[in-house]
Amino acid sequence: MLQLKNLALSVARAACAVLYCGVFAGAACAQSVAFTFDDGPSLDATPRLTPQQRNDAMLAALARHQVKAALFVTAGNGADKPAGYALARAWGEAGHAIGNHTMTHPDLDNAKVSLAQYQREVLDCDKIIATLPGYQKWFRYTYLREGSTPDKRDGMRDFLAAQGYRNAYVSLDTSDWRLDEHLAETLDKNSKADLAPLKKAYLAHVRERALAYRALSQRLQGRDIAQVILLHHNLINALFLDDVIGMFKDMGWTIVSPAKAFEDPVYQFSPQHPAHGQSLLLSMSRSLGMDKLDEKKRLQDDGEADIGRLKAQGY
């Protein structure tokens, strides 16, 4: 009976997808992707580039490709200080959206983090980012975790609705953060290291994730959804974002703004059984009783396979 119910849900969603594409024919139903970046702007020191240089490099890459993106600010990383606030302001002034990613990046799944504490983190961050150009009432959960209990999950959803916030879901999750850690480790050992192998591995990682999540969206929705990719405001993207965007263009994907992507009906779905720390698509598969998917294992790998291959090559 459960299998029949799940099948019926899938068929119904596929039928809605056909109707959606029939009404909004054209670019809305071609494969598209919107770029979003979490945890910025950071004032932490990194090899090769200063915080200002990292910020400038990412904005330059977006401008070169005429891409409008979104920066989800973790204010305690720097935006609560004049220097970091100026970096965040530069995003808004360049026409990018500014969203909320809490003050200090706590984990709502952590039993030591109360619902009230987490909500205060959102409100405290909001006080800072609300003064920035490009400010949107968009919230992205830290670690993509919506709470380890129904009380936390539902309490945060009610809170966001009362505050006028939308859940800025991610459909195309990456482990750029883990590859960024490996990049820093590599440069700490040798500041002049050849980064070509790591760049190649990073592009391959993002490409693999993109194709896998596209296949998953087709399996769950019967169509190509407007994908929302999660990257981070970090060194690896300061160095290689231009190449990442170029790769998507070479793949034939259309790049849209996050606001445009969020118009896709898929982002109205509220999973009853979120896959903690994962994309909306994996949460959807779990909620529909379809979480035993072939794609699941590789999509939940935190980049360790990629790093393992790099280490085997001596990088």
RAWOTA-V750398 format. One record per run of one state. SS is the DSSP state (hx for helix, st for strand, lp for the rest). FROM is the first residue (numbers start at 1). TO is the last residue. Records with the same first field share a line. If there is no record, write none. Layout:
SS: FROM-TO + FROM-TO
This chain:
lp: 1-1 + 24-26 + 30-31 + 41-50 + 65-69 + 74-74 + 78-81 + 94-96 + 101-114 + 130-134 + 140-141 + 145-149 + 164-165 + 168-171 + 174-175 + 190-195 + 222-225 + 233-234 + 251-253 + 257-257 + 262-264 + 269-279 + 288-295 + 300-303 + 313-315
hx: 2-23 + 27-29 + 51-64 + 75-77 + 82-93 + 115-129 + 142-144 + 150-163 + 176-189 + 196-221 + 235-250 + 258-261 + 265-268 + 280-287 + 296-299 + 304-312
st: 32-40 + 70-73 + 97-100 + 135-139 + 166-167 + 172-173 + 226-232 + 254-256
